[in-house]
Amino acid sequence: MKSFVDSVMLAKESMEEVGTPIVTRVQALRQRKVPGCGVCVFIYKELQGGGNLIDWGCYLLYTALWLVAPSKPVEVNAQTYQHLSNVFYPL
């Protein structure tokens, strides 16, 4: 994910009109299948340890913090789940 895509730049330009945010939320959904390869650690929680949260979460957090700067976060919360991964790659 790039911070300088059109939608993010438009959001940044709009922040002055929006004012100081009280709550900021980012959300993502992997739209393509889970990466698969011969011996792929991506689908094994004990080997990967974070999945999309590690794969994409850092970029989403960075973008959210950049959008609301100079505000400082008071709390950060994250969730991830693998329901669809279990359907297509039963462990």
N, C-alpha and C positions, 0 to 999 in steps of 0.2 A: 504494500500500500504506500503510495506516495503522498506526502503532505501537500504537494503543490498541484494536485488535480483540480480541475475547474470547480467542482462542488465544494471542496475544502476552502479554496481561495474565496469563493463567493460567501461562504459562511464567515470567514475571517473578516471580510469587508463589512459584513452585516453586524458584527459584534458591537460596534459603537452604538448602533440604533437599538440593539437588544438590551444593552445594559449589563450590569454585573450578574452573571448566572448564579442561581442558588443551588441548583442541582445540574450536573452534567452527566449524560449517559451516552455510552457508545455500545454498539451491538454489532456483531458480525455473524454470518452464517457461511460455512464453506459450501460453495455451490457446485463444486466438482467432487468426484468420488475421493475417498480416502486414498492417498498415495499408496500404491501397491508395488512391490518389487519382490524379488526372490526371497530374501530374508529381511523383511521390512520391520523395523522397530516401531514405526509410527503408530501401529494399532495395539501395541502392548504397553499398557500403563506402567508396569514395573520397569520397563526399559526406557520408555520415552519420558514419562513423568510430567507431562503438562499439555501435550497435544497442541491444539489451536491456541490455547492461552499463551503458550511460549512462542508458538509459530507466528501468530498475528497480534497477540495482546500488547506486546511492547510498542508496536506501531500505532495501535488505536489509542493507547494511553498517552503516547507522545503527542499525537495529533490533538487529542482533547485538551491536554495541558497547554499546547501552543495556542489553541483557539481562545481559551479563557485567560491567557496571560494578561496582566500580571497577577491574577488571582492565584492563591496557593490552596492546594487541596487540604481538606481537614480529614477526609477518610477516603480510602479506595477499597472497593470490593470487586471481586471477580468470580465468575462461575464458568464451568465447562462441563459438558457431558458427552457421552459417546453412544447414545441410543442407536443412531443410524449405523454407526460403525459396527455395533453388535449384530445388527440385522444382516449386513452384507458380509461381515467377517466374524462369524461366531467364534468366540474364544473357548 
